[in-house]
Structures are given as C-alpha cells and as structure tokens.
Amino acid sequence: MSKTLTLGYMPDGTGAAFPFNSVFQESKNVVQRGMDGIDALVLWGGEDISPSYYKQKRHSKNQCWSGIPSKRDMNEWKALKYALMNNIPIIGVCRGAQMLCAFSGGKLIQHVDNHGRSHQIVTSNGEVMLTSSSHHQMMYPFDVPHEMLAWTPEQLSTCYEDGDDLQITAMTTKPEPEVVYFPHTKGLAIQGHPEWMQKSDRFVEYCVELVAELLLAEETV
C-alpha cells in the first residue's frame, strides 16, 4: 500500500507541487515548516545563482549582480546539503536545475542565446517533444557522473560563454542539456518549465514519469 508523499519546496517557488501533484499528494514550505517528513525537495526557477558555487568569475551578463551568493542561494544550498545527507531525492527546475548541477560538481555555461522560447527536445529513448524554455545559462554536467535524459535535437545557441566572457569550445561537439539525472546526489535537473505548461502536454507527463521512476520507485512500490 503506497503512502501519502510530500514534496518540500522553497518559498521562492511558484507552483508548490504542480505539476508533480499527481505523485505528491501534499506539499510543504520547508523554510517555514522544516524538511522533516518530506519525500523529495524541489527547487524552482528564478535569477542566476552565484558563480562562486562552480568556481568561476562572474560573466558580464550574469544576473547575480554582485557575484556573491544571495540569501536564496545560501538557503537552497543548505537545503541541498540536508537532502543529500538524509537521502532525500531532489528535483531542480530551470534555476533549480542549474543549482543542482553545480551542487553535483558540475558547472554552468554563464551565457547562451536562443533559449528564450519554446523548442523541441529529444529524449534518450528517441521521443521528441516540445518544452517551455526561458534561460540564458546552461548546465555543463560533462565532467561529473550524470545521465543525459534529454537534449536539443540541434544546437540552438550561437554562443557558449564562461566567466571570462570567452567561448567554451567544447560545446561545439556536445549536446545542449535539457534534462539530466545526477545519480550521486539523487537529483533530477529539468531545464524547461513544466509548471508553465498544461497537464496534458507531453513534456509535463514526461517529467512526472521521470520523478516517479528515477526518484521514487522505492517509495511507491
């Protein structure tokens, strides 16, 4: 018999458990009520994270204007540490995916273009679907253990720039990450915005399926 699952979220999130409320019957603001009793932690979208979390200087277009961690950065990093220490699965969406990538030992490409609109992605099982997209930074998980689950069918960006505003030439031969699983942190990083889409959209269904299959298989048996 499956138990009632609770999704913990940070107060900056807009959507609480949606679109994952078909899996999580309850949601909990972990800043106000603590993280005890949650079955997964979700970090939602927002402004750029501090490049200090992935050991780079600030790019001229990085929206973390001071370059130092914000209060939100620090709160979410603490929550990630707690989740890792207590074997709590993590879901990162957009900014949350980028934070999760940095927490898992990866880094970010600090500036890309042509990702401010909906576009197609292809999954590791060959399925093609539309994702909602709004970001100018990109996960770079290639130096740490990861499973690439979805990427763009072709490279959309014309630039991939680091903290020195210089081109990252390695990206000319790599896929543009859209959904990445980090097994060592039990984290699912979703670059798009399923919470902006309709429940019936395939991308929303796909994200919910990944959460159930990768993060909660043991919980829901």
PyRosetta script that sets phi, psi and omega in degrees:
from pyrosetta import init, pose_from_sequence

init()
pose = pose_from_sequence("MSKTLTLGYMPDGTGAAFPFNSVFQESKNVVQRGMDGIDALVLWGGEDISPSYYKQKRHSKNQCWSGIPSKRDMNEWKALKYALMNNIPIIGVCRGAQMLCAFSGGKLIQHVDNHGRSHQIVTSNGEVMLTSSSHHQMMYPFDVPHEMLAWTPEQLSTCYEDGDDLQITAMTTKPEPEVVYFPHTKGLAIQGHPEWMQKSDRFVEYCVELVAELLLAEETV")
pose.set_psi(1, 125.0)
pose.set_omega(1, -177.4)
pose.set_phi(2, -78.6)
pose.set_psi(2, 145.9)
pose.set_omega(2, -179.8)
pose.set_phi(3, -91.7)
pose.set_psi(3, 170.0)
pose.set_omega(3, 173.9)
pose.set_phi(4, -74.4)
pose.set_psi(4, 124.8)
pose.set_omega(4, -177.3)
pose.set_phi(5, -98.2)
pose.set_psi(5, 140.8)
pose.set_omega(5, -177.7)
pose.set_phi(6, -118.0)
pose.set_psi(6, 129.3)
pose.set_omega(6, 177.4)
pose.set_phi(7, -100.2)
pose.set_psi(7, 122.1)
pose.set_omega(7, 175.3)
pose.set_phi(8, -89.2)
pose.set_psi(8, 138.0)
pose.set_omega(8, -179.9)
pose.set_phi(9, -137.7)
pose.set_psi(9, 153.3)
pose.set_omega(9, 175.7)
pose.set_phi(10, -80.9)
pose.set_psi(10, 151.9)
pose.set_omega(10, -173.2)
pose.set_phi(11, -65.7)
pose.set_psi(11, -17.6)
pose.set_omega(11, 178.8)
pose.set_phi(12, -74.3)
pose.set_psi(12, -11.8)
pose.set_omega(12, -177.8)
pose.set_phi(13, -70.9)
pose.set_psi(13, 147.9)
pose.set_omega(13, 177.2)
pose.set_phi(14, -118.7)
pose.set_psi(14, 97.5)
pose.set_omega(14, 179.6)
pose.set_phi(15, 139.3)
pose.set_psi(15, -7.6)
pose.set_omega(15, 179.0)
pose.set_phi(16, 47.2)
pose.set_psi(16, -109.4)
pose.set_omega(16, -176.9)
pose.set_phi(17, -92.7)
pose.set_psi(17, -12.0)
pose.set_omega(17, -179.4)
pose.set_phi(18, -70.1)
pose.set_psi(18, 136.8)
pose.set_omega(18, 6.1)
pose.set_phi(19, -94.7)
pose.set_psi(19, 17.2)
pose.set_omega(19, -175.2)
pose.set_phi(20, -92.5)
pose.set_psi(20, 12.9)
pose.set_omega(20, -176.6)
pose.set_phi(21, -75.6)
pose.set_psi(21, -3.8)
pose.set_omega(21, 171.2)
pose.set_phi(22, -79.0)
pose.set_psi(22, -18.0)
pose.set_omega(22, 177.0)
pose.set_phi(23, -102.4)
pose.set_psi(23, -43.6)
pose.set_omega(23, -179.1)
pose.set_phi(24, -101.2)
pose.set_psi(24, 114.8)
pose.set_omega(24, -177.4)
pose.set_phi(25, -78.7)
pose.set_psi(25, -20.1)
pose.set_omega(25, -179.7)
pose.set_phi(26, -131.8)
pose.set_psi(26, 155.2)
pose.set_omega(26, 174.7)
pose.set_phi(27, -132.2)
pose.set_psi(27, 155.0)
pose.set_omega(27, -171.6)
pose.set_phi(28, -145.6)
pose.set_psi(28, 126.0)
pose.set_omega(28, 174.1)
pose.set_phi(29, -73.0)
pose.set_psi(29, 108.1)
pose.set_omega(29, -170.4)
pose.set_phi(30, -75.8)
pose.set_psi(30, -20.2)
pose.set_omega(30, 176.2)
pose.set_phi(31, -72.3)
pose.set_psi(31, -41.2)
pose.set_omega(31, -179.1)
pose.set_phi(32, -79.0)
pose.set_psi(32, -34.7)
pose.set_omega(32, -170.3)
pose.set_phi(33, -120.1)
pose.set_psi(33, 1.9)
pose.set_omega(33, 178.5)
pose.set_phi(34, 81.8)
pose.set_psi(34, 169.6)
pose.set_omega(34, -174.2)
pose.set_phi(35, -100.8)
pose.set_psi(35, -1.5)
pose.set_omega(35, 178.3)
pose.set_phi(36, -60.8)
pose.set_psi(36, 133.3)
pose.set_omega(36, 174.1)
pose.set_phi(37, 86.5)
pose.set_psi(37, 0.4)
pose.set_omega(37, 178.8)
pose.set_phi(38, -85.5)
pose.set_psi(38, 152.5)
pose.set_omega(38, -179.0)
pose.set_phi(39, -101.6)
pose.set_psi(39, -15.1)
pose.set_omega(39, 175.1)
pose.set_phi(40, -162.6)
pose.set_psi(40, 158.1)
pose.set_omega(40, 178.1)
pose.set_phi(41, -117.0)
pose.set_psi(41, 134.1)
pose.set_omega(41, 176.3)
pose.set_phi(42, -117.5)
pose.set_psi(42, 135.1)
pose.set_omega(42, 172.5)
pose.set_phi(43, -113.8)
pose.set_psi(43, 125.1)
pose.set_omega(43, -174.8)
pose.set_phi(44, -93.4)
pose.set_psi(44, -169.4)
pose.set_omega(44, -175.1)
pose.set_phi(45, -81.5)
pose.set_psi(45, -179.4)
pose.set_omega(45, 180.0)
pose.set_phi(46, 149.5)
pose.set_psi(46, -154.2)
pose.set_omega(46, -174.8)
pose.set_phi(47, -72.2)
pose.set_psi(47, 165.7)
pose.set_omega(47, -179.9)
pose.set_phi(48, -61.3)
pose.set_psi(48, 147.1)
pose.set_omega(48, 175.8)
pose.set_phi(49, -84.8)
pose.set_psi(49, 162.1)
pose.set_omega(49, 178.9)
pose.set_phi(50, -64.6)
pose.set_psi(50, 132.6)
pose.set_omega(50, 178.1)
pose.set_phi(51, -67.9)
pose.set_psi(51, -10.1)
pose.set_omega(51, 177.0)
pose.set_phi(52, -64.6)
pose.set_psi(52, -22.6)
pose.set_omega(52, 180.0)
pose.set_phi(53, -72.5)
pose.set_psi(53, -17.5)
pose.set_omega(53, 175.3)
pose.set_phi(54, -126.5)
pose.set_psi(54, 23.1)
pose.set_omega(54, 168.4)
pose.set_phi(55, 59.7)
pose.set_psi(55, 47.2)
pose.set_omega(55, 173.8)
pose.set_phi(56, -127.6)
pose.set_psi(56, 161.0)
pose.set_omega(56, 169.4)
pose.set_phi(57, -75.1)
pose.set_psi(57, 165.7)
pose.set_omega(57, -179.0)
pose.set_phi(58, -81.4)
pose.set_psi(58, 127.3)
pose.set_omega(58, 172.0)
pose.set_phi(59, -68.6)
pose.set_psi(59, 149.9)
pose.set_omega(59, -176.9)
pose.set_phi(60, -61.1)
pose.set_psi(60, -22.0)
pose.set_omega(60, 179.2)
pose.set_phi(61, -105.3)
pose.set_psi(61, 7.6)
pose.set_omega(61, 176.6)
pose.set_phi(62, -68.1)
pose.set_psi(62, 128.7)
pose.set_omega(62, -175.3)
pose.set_phi(63, -80.9)
pose.set_psi(63, -1.2)
pose.set_omega(63, 168.1)
pose.set_phi(64, -83.1)
pose.set_psi(64, 86.6)
pose.set_omega(64, -163.4)
pose.set_phi(65, -61.0)
pose.set_psi(65, -37.4)
pose.set_omega(65, -178.3)
pose.set_phi(66, -83.1)
pose.set_psi(66, -20.7)
pose.set_omega(66, -176.7)
pose.set_phi(67, 85.7)
pose.set_psi(67, -12.8)
pose.set_omega(67, 179.9)
pose.set_phi(68, -99.8)
pose.set_psi(68, 156.2)
pose.set_omega(68, -177.1)
pose.set_phi(69, -59.1)
pose.set_psi(69, 136.4)
pose.set_omega(69, 174.2)
pose.set_phi(70, -80.6)
pose.set_psi(70, 171.5)
pose.set_omega(70, 176.0)
pose.set_phi(71, -60.8)
pose.set_psi(71, -39.5)
pose.set_omega(71, 178.2)
pose.set_phi(72, -63.6)
pose.set_psi(72, -45.2)
pose.set_omega(72, 176.7)
pose.set_phi(73, -51.7)
pose.set_psi(73, -50.6)
pose.set_omega(73, -174.4)
pose.set_phi(74, -66.2)
pose.set_psi(74, -40.8)
pose.set_omega(74, 178.6)
pose.set_phi(75, -63.5)
pose.set_psi(75, -42.7)
pose.set_omega(75, -178.5)
pose.set_phi(76, -70.8)
pose.set_psi(76, -35.4)
pose.set_omega(76, 177.6)
pose.set_phi(77, -64.1)
pose.set_psi(77, -41.3)
pose.set_omega(77, 176.1)
pose.set_phi(78, -62.2)
pose.set_psi(78, -42.0)
pose.set_omega(78, 179.3)
pose.set_phi(79, -64.0)
pose.set_psi(79, -38.8)
pose.set_omega(79, 177.4)
pose.set_phi(80, -63.8)
pose.set_psi(80, -41.6)
pose.set_omega(80, 178.1)
pose.set_phi(81, -61.5)
pose.set_psi(81, -44.2)
pose.set_omega(81, 179.1)
pose.set_phi(82, -61.7)
pose.set_psi(82, -44.8)
pose.set_omega(82, -179.2)
pose.set_phi(83, -60.6)
pose.set_psi(83, -44.0)
pose.set_omega(83, -179.4)
pose.set_phi(84, -64.2)
pose.set_psi(84, -44.1)
pose.set_omega(84, -178.7)
pose.set_phi(85, -66.0)
pose.set_psi(85, -26.7)
pose.set_omega(85, -176.4)
pose.set_phi(86, -109.5)
pose.set_psi(86, 16.4)
pose.set_omega(86, 175.6)
pose.set_phi(87, 56.6)
pose.set_psi(87, 39.4)
pose.set_omega(87, 178.6)
pose.set_phi(88, -96.8)
pose.set_psi(88, 124.2)
pose.set_omega(88, 178.8)
pose.set_phi(89, -62.1)
pose.set_psi(89, 153.6)
pose.set_omega(89, -176.2)
pose.set_phi(90, -126.2)
pose.set_psi(90, 136.9)
pose.set_omega(90, 172.9)
pose.set_phi(91, -118.0)
pose.set_psi(91, 123.5)
pose.set_omega(91, 176.6)
pose.set_phi(92, -115.9)
pose.set_psi(92, 129.5)
pose.set_omega(92, -180.0)
pose.set_phi(93, -118.0)
pose.set_psi(93, 125.1)
pose.set_omega(93, 179.9)
pose.set_phi(94, 54.7)
pose.set_psi(94, -108.8)
pose.set_omega(94, 175.4)
pose.set_phi(95, -53.6)
pose.set_psi(95, -40.9)
pose.set_omega(95, 179.8)
pose.set_phi(96, -62.0)
pose.set_psi(96, -35.4)
pose.set_omega(96, 176.2)
pose.set_phi(97, -66.2)
pose.set_psi(97, -40.1)
pose.set_omega(97, 179.6)
pose.set_phi(98, -68.1)
pose.set_psi(98, -40.4)
pose.set_omega(98, 175.8)
pose.set_phi(99, -62.7)
pose.set_psi(99, -42.1)
pose.set_omega(99, 179.1)
pose.set_phi(100, -64.3)
pose.set_psi(100, -38.9)
pose.set_omega(100, 178.0)
pose.set_phi(101, -62.0)
pose.set_psi(101, -46.5)
pose.set_omega(101, 178.9)
pose.set_phi(102, -64.1)
pose.set_psi(102, -41.8)
pose.set_omega(102, 179.7)
pose.set_phi(103, -63.2)
pose.set_psi(103, -31.3)
pose.set_omega(103, -179.3)
pose.set_phi(104, -82.8)
pose.set_psi(104, 2.9)
pose.set_omega(104, 177.4)
pose.set_phi(105, 100.8)
pose.set_psi(105, -2.6)
pose.set_omega(105, 177.9)
pose.set_phi(106, -82.7)
pose.set_psi(106, -171.9)
pose.set_omega(106, 176.7)
pose.set_phi(107, -135.8)
pose.set_psi(107, 179.2)
pose.set_omega(107, 179.0)
pose.set_phi(108, -118.7)
pose.set_psi(108, 144.8)
pose.set_omega(108, 164.6)
pose.set_phi(109, -80.8)
pose.set_psi(109, 121.1)
pose.set_omega(109, -167.9)
pose.set_phi(110, -79.4)
pose.set_psi(110, -16.1)
pose.set_omega(110, 175.1)
pose.set_phi(111, -152.2)
pose.set_psi(111, 126.2)
pose.set_omega(111, 170.9)
pose.set_phi(112, -132.9)
pose.set_psi(112, 169.3)
pose.set_omega(112, 175.9)
pose.set_phi(113, -127.0)
pose.set_psi(113, 175.4)
pose.set_omega(113, 176.5)
pose.set_phi(114, 65.1)
pose.set_psi(114, 23.7)
pose.set_omega(114, 175.4)
pose.set_phi(115, -119.0)
pose.set_psi(115, 28.0)
pose.set_omega(115, 178.8)
pose.set_phi(116, -102.6)
pose.set_psi(116, 22.7)
pose.set_omega(116, -178.1)
pose.set_phi(117, -148.3)
pose.set_psi(117, 163.3)
pose.set_omega(117, 177.0)
pose.set_phi(118, -64.6)
pose.set_psi(118, 144.7)
pose.set_omega(118, 179.9)
pose.set_phi(119, -157.0)
pose.set_psi(119, 169.7)
pose.set_omega(119, -179.1)
pose.set_phi(120, -82.4)
pose.set_psi(120, 151.2)
pose.set_omega(120, 170.3)
pose.set_phi(121, -131.9)
pose.set_psi(121, 159.1)
pose.set_omega(121, 175.2)
pose.set_phi(122, -121.1)
pose.set_psi(122, 138.4)
pose.set_omega(122, -177.2)
pose.set_phi(123, -95.5)
pose.set_psi(123, 169.6)
pose.set_omega(123, -178.5)
pose.set_phi(124, -65.2)
pose.set_psi(124, -18.5)
pose.set_omega(124, 175.5)
pose.set_phi(125, -99.0)
pose.set_psi(125, 12.5)
pose.set_omega(125, 173.1)
pose.set_phi(126, 88.6)
pose.set_psi(126, 3.8)
pose.set_omega(126, -179.8)
pose.set_phi(127, -79.3)
pose.set_psi(127, 140.5)
pose.set_omega(127, 178.7)
pose.set_phi(128, -112.7)
pose.set_psi(128, 134.5)
pose.set_omega(128, -178.9)
pose.set_phi(129, -153.0)
pose.set_psi(129, 169.1)
pose.set_omega(129, -178.6)
pose.set_phi(130, -96.7)
pose.set_psi(130, 134.2)
pose.set_omega(130, 175.4)
pose.set_phi(131, -117.2)
pose.set_psi(131, 153.2)
pose.set_omega(131, 172.1)
pose.set_phi(132, -87.5)
pose.set_psi(132, 134.2)
pose.set_omega(132, -170.1)
pose.set_phi(133, -137.5)
pose.set_psi(133, 135.2)
pose.set_omega(133, 175.5)
pose.set_phi(134, -160.0)
pose.set_psi(134, 85.4)
pose.set_omega(134, 179.9)
pose.set_phi(135, -157.7)
pose.set_psi(135, 150.5)
pose.set_omega(135, 176.3)
pose.set_phi(136, -118.2)
pose.set_psi(136, 5.2)
pose.set_omega(136, 172.8)
pose.set_phi(137, -120.2)
pose.set_psi(137, 165.4)
pose.set_omega(137, -173.0)
pose.set_phi(138, -145.7)
pose.set_psi(138, 141.8)
pose.set_omega(138, 175.7)
pose.set_phi(139, -64.2)
pose.set_psi(139, 143.1)
pose.set_omega(139, 172.3)
pose.set_phi(140, -129.1)
pose.set_psi(140, 86.1)
pose.set_omega(140, -173.9)
pose.set_phi(141, -93.9)
pose.set_psi(141, 6.2)
pose.set_omega(141, -163.9)
pose.set_phi(142, -70.9)
pose.set_psi(142, -15.1)
pose.set_omega(142, -178.4)
pose.set_phi(143, -97.2)
pose.set_psi(143, 1.6)
pose.set_omega(143, -178.4)
pose.set_phi(144, -130.2)
pose.set_psi(144, 162.6)
pose.set_omega(144, 177.3)
pose.set_phi(145, -58.5)
pose.set_psi(145, 129.3)
pose.set_omega(145, -179.8)
pose.set_phi(146, -162.6)
pose.set_psi(146, 162.2)
pose.set_omega(146, 172.7)
pose.set_phi(147, -123.6)
pose.set_psi(147, 116.6)
pose.set_omega(147, 179.0)
pose.set_phi(148, -78.5)
pose.set_psi(148, 114.6)
pose.set_omega(148, -175.8)
pose.set_phi(149, -100.1)
pose.set_psi(149, -28.3)
pose.set_omega(149, 178.7)
pose.set_phi(150, -156.3)
pose.set_psi(150, 148.7)
pose.set_omega(150, -177.5)
pose.set_phi(151, -154.1)
pose.set_psi(151, 172.1)
pose.set_omega(151, 177.6)
pose.set_phi(152, -77.3)
pose.set_psi(152, 141.7)
pose.set_omega(152, -180.0)
pose.set_phi(153, -60.1)
pose.set_psi(153, -30.0)
pose.set_omega(153, 176.0)
pose.set_phi(154, -142.2)
pose.set_psi(154, 160.8)
pose.set_omega(154, -179.4)
pose.set_phi(155, -70.7)
pose.set_psi(155, 124.0)
pose.set_omega(155, -178.8)
pose.set_phi(156, -90.7)
pose.set_psi(156, -33.8)
pose.set_omega(156, -174.1)
pose.set_phi(157, -81.1)
pose.set_psi(157, 147.2)
pose.set_omega(157, 174.7)
pose.set_phi(158, -99.4)
pose.set_psi(158, -3.8)
pose.set_omega(158, 179.4)
pose.set_phi(159, -145.6)
pose.set_psi(159, 147.2)
pose.set_omega(159, 176.9)
pose.set_phi(160, -139.5)
pose.set_psi(160, 98.7)
pose.set_omega(160, -168.2)
pose.set_phi(161, -115.2)
pose.set_psi(161, 142.6)
pose.set_omega(161, -179.6)
pose.set_phi(162, -96.1)
pose.set_psi(162, -166.8)
pose.set_omega(162, -176.4)
pose.set_phi(163, -67.9)
pose.set_psi(163, -15.0)
pose.set_omega(163, 175.3)
pose.set_phi(164, -96.0)
pose.set_psi(164, 12.2)
pose.set_omega(164, -177.0)
pose.set_phi(165, 61.1)
pose.set_psi(165, 27.7)
pose.set_omega(165, -179.3)
pose.set_phi(166, -106.1)
pose.set_psi(166, 151.1)
pose.set_omega(166, -178.1)
pose.set_phi(167, -68.4)
pose.set_psi(167, 135.2)
pose.set_omega(167, 174.5)
pose.set_phi(168, -90.8)
pose.set_psi(168, 98.6)
pose.set_omega(168, -172.1)
pose.set_phi(169, -67.4)
pose.set_psi(169, -24.1)
pose.set_omega(169, -179.6)
pose.set_phi(170, -60.9)
pose.set_psi(170, -24.6)
pose.set_omega(170, -177.5)
pose.set_phi(171, -71.9)
pose.set_psi(171, -11.5)
pose.set_omega(171, 178.7)
pose.set_phi(172, -68.0)
pose.set_psi(172, -18.6)
pose.set_omega(172, -179.4)
pose.set_phi(173, -118.1)
pose.set_psi(173, 9.1)
pose.set_omega(173, -177.1)
pose.set_phi(174, -117.2)
pose.set_psi(174, 154.1)
pose.set_omega(174, 176.7)
pose.set_phi(175, -74.0)
pose.set_psi(175, 154.2)
pose.set_omega(175, 174.5)
pose.set_phi(176, -83.8)
pose.set_psi(176, 113.0)
pose.set_omega(176, -172.9)
pose.set_phi(177, -67.2)
pose.set_psi(177, 137.9)
pose.set_omega(177, 175.5)
pose.set_phi(178, -122.2)
pose.set_psi(178, -41.1)
pose.set_omega(178, 175.1)
pose.set_phi(179, -136.5)
pose.set_psi(179, 125.2)
pose.set_omega(179, -175.9)
pose.set_phi(180, -133.0)
pose.set_psi(180, 138.6)
pose.set_omega(180, 174.8)
pose.set_phi(181, -109.9)
pose.set_psi(181, 129.7)
pose.set_omega(181, 177.3)
pose.set_phi(182, -108.1)
pose.set_psi(182, 100.4)
pose.set_omega(182, -173.5)
pose.set_phi(183, -65.0)
pose.set_psi(183, -32.9)
pose.set_omega(183, -175.6)
pose.set_phi(184, -74.3)
pose.set_psi(184, -18.6)
pose.set_omega(184, 173.0)
pose.set_phi(185, -111.9)
pose.set_psi(185, 3.2)
pose.set_omega(185, -178.1)
pose.set_phi(186, 51.6)
pose.set_psi(186, 50.1)
pose.set_omega(186, -175.0)
pose.set_phi(187, -121.8)
pose.set_psi(187, 133.9)
pose.set_omega(187, 177.4)
pose.set_phi(188, -108.2)
pose.set_psi(188, 114.2)
pose.set_omega(188, -176.4)
pose.set_phi(189, -103.8)
pose.set_psi(189, 117.2)
pose.set_omega(189, -177.2)
pose.set_phi(190, -114.6)
pose.set_psi(190, 110.4)
pose.set_omega(190, -175.9)
pose.set_phi(191, -72.3)
pose.set_psi(191, -35.3)
pose.set_omega(191, -179.4)
pose.set_phi(192, -74.6)
pose.set_psi(192, -173.9)
pose.set_omega(192, -176.2)
pose.set_phi(193, -120.6)
pose.set_psi(193, 82.8)
pose.set_omega(193, 177.4)
pose.set_phi(194, -63.0)
pose.set_psi(194, -26.1)
pose.set_omega(194, -179.0)
pose.set_phi(195, -71.5)
pose.set_psi(195, -13.3)
pose.set_omega(195, 176.8)
pose.set_phi(196, -89.8)
pose.set_psi(196, -7.1)
pose.set_omega(196, -172.2)
pose.set_phi(197, -107.6)
pose.set_psi(197, 173.6)
pose.set_omega(197, 179.4)
pose.set_phi(198, -79.8)
pose.set_psi(198, 150.7)
pose.set_omega(198, -178.9)
pose.set_phi(199, -58.6)
pose.set_psi(199, -30.6)
pose.set_omega(199, -178.0)
pose.set_phi(200, -82.6)
pose.set_psi(200, -8.9)
pose.set_omega(200, 179.6)
pose.set_phi(201, -66.0)
pose.set_psi(201, 141.0)
pose.set_omega(201, -176.1)
pose.set_phi(202, -60.7)
pose.set_psi(202, -36.5)
pose.set_omega(202, -179.9)
pose.set_phi(203, -62.7)
pose.set_psi(203, -39.2)
pose.set_omega(203, 177.3)
pose.set_phi(204, -63.5)
pose.set_psi(204, -48.3)
pose.set_omega(204, 178.4)
pose.set_phi(205, -58.2)
pose.set_psi(205, -42.6)
pose.set_omega(205, -179.0)
pose.set_phi(206, -61.9)
pose.set_psi(206, -44.9)
pose.set_omega(206, 179.8)
pose.set_phi(207, -63.5)
pose.set_psi(207, -42.1)
pose.set_omega(207, 178.3)
pose.set_phi(208, -63.5)
pose.set_psi(208, -41.7)
pose.set_omega(208, 177.9)
pose.set_phi(209, -60.8)
pose.set_psi(209, -42.5)
pose.set_omega(209, 180.0)
pose.set_phi(210, -63.8)
pose.set_psi(210, -42.0)
pose.set_omega(210, 178.5)
pose.set_phi(211, -59.8)
pose.set_psi(211, -45.9)
pose.set_omega(211, -178.7)
pose.set_phi(212, -66.4)
pose.set_psi(212, -43.1)
pose.set_omega(212, -173.7)
pose.set_phi(213, -79.1)
pose.set_psi(213, -41.9)
pose.set_omega(213, -174.7)
pose.set_phi(214, -89.4)
pose.set_psi(214, -37.4)
pose.set_omega(214, -171.6)
pose.set_phi(215, -101.1)
pose.set_psi(215, -28.6)
pose.set_omega(215, -169.0)
pose.set_phi(216, -124.8)
pose.set_psi(216, 16.0)
pose.set_omega(216, -177.2)
pose.set_phi(217, -55.4)
pose.set_psi(217, -43.1)
pose.set_omega(217, -179.4)
pose.set_phi(218, -70.2)
pose.set_psi(218, -33.2)
pose.set_omega(218, -176.1)
pose.set_phi(219, -72.2)
pose.set_psi(219, -32.6)
pose.set_omega(219, -170.2)
pose.set_phi(220, -100.1)
pose.set_psi(220, 2.2)
pose.set_omega(220, 178.5)
pose.set_phi(221, -65.9)
pose.dump_pdb("model.pdb")
